[in-house]
Amino acid sequence: MSPAMEAKAQPQEEAAAPLNDDFSNDTVAHKSRVTVVGSGNWGSVAAKLIASNTLRLGSFHDEVRMWVYEETLSSGEKLTDVINSINENVKYLPGIKLGKNVVADPDLENAVKDANMLVFVTPHQFMEGICKKLVGKIKGDVEAISLIKGMEVKMEGPCMISSLISQQLGINCCVLMGANIANEIAVEKFSEATVGYRENSQIAEKWVQLFSTPYFLVTAVQDVEGVELCGTLKNVVALAAGFVDGLEMGNNTKAAIMRIGLREMKAFSKLLFSSVKDTTFFESCGVADLITTCLGGRNRKVAEAFAKNGGKRSFDELEAEMLQGQKLQGVSTAREVYEVLSYRGWLDWFPLFATVHEICIFHLPPSAIVEHSERTPRFSLLDGSAAQYC
Ligand SMILES: NC(=O)c1ccc[n+]([C@@H]2O[C@H](COP(=O)([O-])OP(=O)(O)OC[C@H]3O[C@@H](n4cnc5c(N)ncnc54)[C@H](O)[C@@H]3O)[C@@H](O)[C@H]2O)c1
């Protein structure tokens, strides 16, 4: 970002504080029922976190429903039956007990019908179809939260997943993002997360309560788009970091790529939504998630393999081979971001984002990540005057 743009940056907001832990029963007229829509790696860990809290907190029903996209395992058994018999998602989170109060349900409608708190946590490409199936099937007083990283690009522009949920289902939707590699939280290693909310801080407080444990510290900020865009865009930067690792370019180069990536994340987010706050980038959902994803996430890992193979094997092939059914989000997000950039004429301003996509589709070699990202973007064009066209 140019010095001119830095000078125009908004005054720093107050740092987010952990929200009060005593959400009272007076405010909650009835016990809330929670359903987790999704049961992959992170979905299963989310169910585990939530299930430990619904048992502990009087304002929630003990049982946590978890919708499972049904699969038949190599043993011939249904995944749902196995989860319900041994309390473990043997495919996506093997070796971890979810809590006896987690009930797996392969029937989406049945799983959500009694819930008044819905936690969405599936790969983002499935969400539009899931929302269509849920129209008219959920209760009137439902609150939602999305743990999903990604966006949908439509003719009229990019649509964040929380907006897709809100628009299609007519419900309020918060987001939860952070430096959260699921397998580490599953074994209760300390980490942090950020809830992004729109207006209602009491709802945010309730989500914070539902997710917080001594090893999972959740804070809330009033910036849904900022939190969600951080979580979404860092997967594109993680691909760039993976290319650098695959090319064995070293730590300085990787740090430079991360810095350039963070700058593009911030500029892109603020161009799309002028409400996005600078301080959000310093929360767990921002720089912390960027660091952990560029050091240890699956996008980095597969991008490293892509570069080691000289960019000759496709991401689809590597994903199927390396991730055992888990999904990469970075490649589709890079394409979606590229579509936004080209549609709006912003490609020159975001050389790292643009180059990542062009590498993914074999238009450029992995080594282009450094050659192209180091071009000085015309960030002076990204001052306040550009934002009004978004
Ligand atoms: N895993 C992590 O460490 C992590 C951390 C933070 C956020 N996230 C985000 O959480 C979201 C979910 O990721 P995950 O790790 O739980 O999933 P995953 O990649 O581990 O698993 C894929 C899931 O998709 C399901 N699926 C496959 N085909 C489907 C279909 N046609 N319709 C619906 N579902 C289908 C599978 O059954 C499985 O549950 C993603 O947006 C991801 O970016 C993941």
The ligand as an SDF file (V2000), in Angstrom:
LIG
                    3D

 44 48  0  0  0  0  0  0  0  0999 V2000
   -9.9230  -28.4240    8.0870 N   0  0  0  0  0  0  0  0  0  0  0  0
   -9.4960  -27.3030    8.6200 C   0  0  0  0  0  0  0  0  0  0  0  0
   -8.4440  -27.2700    9.2680 O   0  0  0  0  0  0  0  0  0  0  0  0
  -10.3210  -26.0580    8.4930 C   0  0  0  0  0  0  0  0  0  0  0  0
  -10.0700  -25.0180    9.3780 C   0  0  0  0  0  0  0  0  0  0  0  0
  -10.8220  -23.8620    9.2890 C   0  0  0  0  0  0  0  0  0  0  0  0
  -11.8140  -23.7570    8.3230 C   0  0  0  0  0  0  0  0  0  0  0  0
  -12.0450  -24.7980    7.4600 N   0  0  0  0  0  0  0  0  0  0  0  0
  -13.1290  -24.6090    6.4780 C   0  0  0  0  0  0  0  0  0  0  0  0
  -14.2210  -25.4220    6.8800 O   0  0  0  0  0  0  0  0  0  0  0  0
  -14.9850  -25.7800    5.7320 C   0  0  0  0  0  0  0  0  0  0  0  0
  -15.2490  -27.2690    5.7620 C   0  0  0  0  0  0  0  0  0  0  0  0
  -14.0150  -27.9540    5.7270 O   0  0  0  0  0  0  0  0  0  0  0  0
  -13.7770  -29.3470    6.4500 P   0  0  0  0  0  0  0  0  0  0  0  0
  -12.3240  -29.3810    6.7850 O   0  0  0  0  0  0  0  0  0  0  0  0
  -14.7530  -29.5570    7.5540 O   0  0  0  0  0  0  0  0  0  0  0  0
  -14.1550  -30.3920    5.2800 O   0  0  0  0  0  0  0  0  0  0  0  0
  -13.2000  -31.4920    4.5980 P   0  0  0  0  0  0  0  0  0  0  0  0
  -12.5030  -30.8940    3.4320 O   0  0  0  0  0  0  0  0  0  0  0  0
  -12.3870  -32.1840    5.6470 O   0  0  0  0  0  0  0  0  0  0  0  0
  -14.2270  -32.5840    4.0940 O   0  0  0  0  0  0  0  0  0  0  0  0
  -15.0420  -32.4640    2.9690 C   0  0  0  0  0  0  0  0  0  0  0  0
  -16.4760  -32.5900    3.4220 C   0  0  0  0  0  0  0  0  0  0  0  0
  -17.3200  -32.3670    2.2970 O   0  0  0  0  0  0  0  0  0  0  0  0
  -18.3310  -33.3540    2.2950 C   0  0  0  0  0  0  0  0  0  0  0  0
  -18.8550  -33.4930    0.9520 N   0  0  0  0  0  0  0  0  0  0  0  0
  -18.3310  -34.1530   -0.1120 C   0  0  0  0  0  0  0  0  0  0  0  0
  -19.1450  -34.0410   -1.1700 N   0  0  0  0  0  0  0  0  0  0  0  0
  -20.2110  -33.2910   -0.7720 C   0  0  0  0  0  0  0  0  0  0  0  0
  -21.3860  -32.8140   -1.4090 C   0  0  0  0  0  0  0  0  0  0  0  0
  -21.6490  -33.0800   -2.6840 N   0  0  0  0  0  0  0  0  0  0  0  0
  -22.2470  -32.0520   -0.6890 N   0  0  0  0  0  0  0  0  0  0  0  0
  -22.0080  -31.7470    0.5990 C   0  0  0  0  0  0  0  0  0  0  0  0
  -20.9090  -32.1770    1.2620 N   0  0  0  0  0  0  0  0  0  0  0  0
  -20.0220  -32.9350    0.5750 C   0  0  0  0  0  0  0  0  0  0  0  0
  -17.6200  -34.5870    2.8110 C   0  0  0  0  0  0  0  0  0  0  0  0
  -18.5480  -35.5440    3.2680 O   0  0  0  0  0  0  0  0  0  0  0  0
  -16.8240  -33.9750    3.9560 C   0  0  0  0  0  0  0  0  0  0  0  0
  -17.6260  -33.8430    5.1000 O   0  0  0  0  0  0  0  0  0  0  0  0
  -14.2030  -25.2970    4.5140 C   0  0  0  0  0  0  0  0  0  0  0  0
  -14.7330  -24.0680    4.0770 O   0  0  0  0  0  0  0  0  0  0  0  0
  -12.8130  -25.0580    5.0670 C   0  0  0  0  0  0  0  0  0  0  0  0
  -12.1090  -24.0500    4.3730 O   0  0  0  0  0  0  0  0  0  0  0  0
  -11.3240  -25.9400    7.5360 C   0  0  0  0  0  0  0  0  0  0  0  0
  1  2  1  0
  2  3  2  0
  2  4  1  0
  4  5  1  0
  4 44  2  0
  5  6  2  0
  6  7  1  0
  7  8  2  0
  8  9  1  0
  8 44  1  0
  9 10  1  0
  9 42  1  0
 10 11  1  0
 11 12  1  0
 11 40  1  0
 12 13  1  0
 13 14  1  0
 14 15  2  0
 14 16  1  0
 14 17  1  0
 17 18  1  0
 18 19  2  0
 18 20  1  0
 18 21  1  0
 21 22  1  0
 22 23  1  0
 23 24  1  0
 23 38  1  0
 24 25  1  0
 25 26  1  0
 25 36  1  0
 26 27  1  0
 26 35  1  0
 27 28  2  0
 28 29  1  0
 29 30  1  0
 29 35  2  0
 30 31  1  0
 30 32  2  0
 32 33  1  0
 33 34  2  0
 34 35  1  0
 36 37  1  0
 36 38  1  0
 38 39  1  0
 40 41  1  0
 40 42  1  0
 42 43  1  0
M  CHG  2   8   1  16  -1
M  END
$$$$
